[in-house]
Amino acid sequence: MNRVAQYYEDIQLLRFKKEELEHRVFQGGNLYPNEQRLIHDIDIVDSFINVENPTQLTSFGLNQLTKVLAPGSFSILFRNDHFATLYKHPQTHQLFTLITDAGYANHAEIVWESLADVKGSSTGFFAGDFRPISHDSTESNPGIAAQRGSSLPDANNLESGANTQQHTEQMDADYAYALSLQFYGLD
């Protein structure tokens, strides 16, 4: 990764570099030894990111977070292509992420999700005071989200709001991608 993609943005551009080199080969051109090595490196990085660690978190990384973060501290975690608020509980030293997914808007008590493993198989949901909450037994009252101070649309417009949010996120992602292409001179 040090040779080809030191930053997240670099990883996003690797696919295009590989396509460019493969296109040259398909057109009958040859690759220099350093370009052949680059394709090999891209394949290794792609496997590491998309096959071995699709959630953008490794066991080593999770262990490091658990060791390095001070109890009671907040951090920002970039995982699954999203930023999340990460908190290390002062007594239990357990890691939690703040729930911001619109899918939980009608579950007023769910505030935190535990970050116990890389794949999420040991995930638990917790109230604001870190009491365990069963995902199935929480209230589904549409008025609760408004009482909680949510800026999400009400239950009747939740699907429309989710589509608008998804569209806005896609537009933001497209704009960021266009800027990165312009920055790297690939426009």
N, C-alpha and C positions, 0 to 999 in steps of 0.2 A: 504494500500500500504506500510505503514511503516513496517508491519510484513513480507511481502513476496517479495516486489519489490521496493526498494528505488531508483534504477537507471534504465535507459532505457534498458541496457543490461540484467538486472534481469528480466524485463518484457518479453523479447524475449525468455528466458529460461523457463518461467513458463509452457508453453504448454508441454514441454518435461517432467517436473516434474509431471504434471497431468497425462500424458500418462503412465508414469512409475507406478504411484499409481493405476490407473485404470487397468493396465495390471495385477498387483498383485491381484486385486479383481476378474478379469475375470478368473484367474488361480485358484481361490478358496481360496485365502488368505484373511486375515482381515486387516482392517486399524485401527490404534490407534486413539484415540480421537483427538490428535493434527494433525494427517494426514487428518482426516475428515474435521477439521476446515481449514486446508491448501487448500483442494480442494474447499471448500466454498469461501475462500478468493480469490483463483485464478479465480473462476467464477465471482466474483464481479469486480476484476481488469480487466478481459477480457471484461466484459460488459461496464465498464467505458471507456476503451481504444477503443474498436472496434465498440460498438453500440452507446454509448452516445456522444463520441468525436472522430469520425473516422479521422478527419483532424489533430489530435494531438494538438488542440488548443481549449480551453474553453472560454466562454464569460468572465468569471472571469479573466482568463489569459490575454485575449486581453485588458480588462479594466486596469489590473495591468501594462501591457506594456505601455499603453497610459499615465497612471499616473506617472510611475517611470522614463521612459526614458526622458532625457533632450532634449529640442528642438534643432534640428540641429545635433543630435548625430547619430552615426552608431552603429549597434549591429549585432550579428549573431543570427538568429532564426532557430531552428530545428523544422521543421513541415513537415508532409507528408513524413517522412523518408528522408528528404533532408535538407541541410543547405542553408539558404538564407540570403542575406544581407538586413538588416532592417534599415530604415531611418525614423526619426521623423522630419517632416518639421518644420523649425523654426518659420514660421508665422502662419500656419494653425494648427499645432500640429497633423496633420494627419500622419498615419503610411503608409509607402510604402515599398515594396520589390523590389529588383532589378531583372529584367527579365533575366533569364539565360537559359530558355527553348529553345532548338533548333527549336521548332515549330514557334518561332517568328524571326528566322534569316532573313527572307525576309521582315520583317516589321521594317525598319530602324528607324522609329520615336519612336517606343514603347521601352521605357527604364525602366519605373516603373509601378508597379501594386499596386493599393491601397489595404490596408488591413483594410477594414471597418467592416467586420463581420466574424464570424467563418466559415460559409458555403460558402462564396465567392459570395453570391447572389447580393451584392452591389459593387462588384469589378469594378474598372475603370482602364483604361490604360492611361499612361501619357508619354509625351516626357521628354527628359533630363532636361528641364527647368520647368517641372511639369505642362505643358499645357495639358489639356485633349485631348486624341486621340481616335477616333473611331476605334475599332478593324477592322471593315469591310472596312473602306475607306482608310486604309494605303496602301502604295505602296507595290507591290509584285515583284520588280525588283531584279533579282538574283545578280546583281552587287553591290547592296546597302550593302549587308552584308560584302563584302570585303572592301568597302569604309569605313565602320564603324569600321574596324579593327577586324572583327570577325575571329576567328581561326577555324570556322566551315567550312566543305567542301562546294563547290559550289552547286547550286541547282540541277545540274545533278547527283551529288553524295550524296545528302543529305540523301536519304533513306539508302544507303550503310553506310554512316558515322553514322547515327542514330543507325543502327544495330550493328556497331562496338562499339559505345559508350555503348549501352545497354549490349552487351556481356561483355565489360570491367567492367561495373558496377556490373553485375552479378558475374563475377569472383572475384571482390573485396569483394562483400557481402559474397560470399561463403568462401573466405579466412578468413574474419573477424569472420564468424560463426565458422569455424574450430578452430580458435585460442581461441574463447570463450569456446568452448567445452573442448579444451585441458586445458585451465586455470581452469575451474571448475571441471576437472577430469572426464568428461563424455565421453571421447573418447573411 
